[in-house]
Amino acid sequence: MGRCLRNHSVVYKTPKVPFDRTRFDAELKLAGQFGLKCKREIQRVHFMLGHMRTIAKVMLMKSATDPKRILEGNALLRRLHNLGILPKDQTKLEFVLALKEENLLERRLQTIVFRKGFAKSIHHARVLIRSKLISVGKQIVDVPSFMVRVSSEPLVQLAPNTPLTNPEKLGRRKRKARKDAKGQ
């Protein structure tokens, strides 16, 4: 039949201790605060954070004049600054070790849509995104976990040509009502 040519990479890792009361409570609080659908989303963020911390630890073990530390350390910091996870004034690798899950979850499209006031709640923000009513620039984005860059944050808006922004554009229910009215 042939080989599968897709590259499947690991995006999350389950906890070693499956039933831990303190972790359960912390995850439940995060899920409620940021409107996450399932624990896998929290585990994915935890995995990303652990990956960043590992890179930072490896770079910190090298000498300060090592060219690999300078190059890769600056690349990691630049990536975190562009995503808005790390503030611009924090320019040392030690700050990467102090990051928390909340720092990454704050940069999700779902959180930014809620913080900008487009949605009534964090859960409503998820519904708007999945309904393809939110765009970043000219691109409609329907992924709630999309990481918004600092440069793209002002471009987050309600998508043009949708019932929310264009009064002449009818939604699904109004189109159905008009169709039923014509049929009678």
Secondary structure, DSSP 8 states (H G I E B T S, - for coil): ---------------SSS--HHHHHHHHHHHHHHT-SSHHHHHHHHHHHHHHHHHHHHHHHS-TT-HHHHHHHHHHHHHHHHHTSS-TT--STHHHHT--HHHHHTTBHHHHHHHTTSSSSHHHHHHHHHTT-EEETTEE---TT-B--TTTGGGEEE-SSSTTT-TTS--HHHHHHHHHHHH-
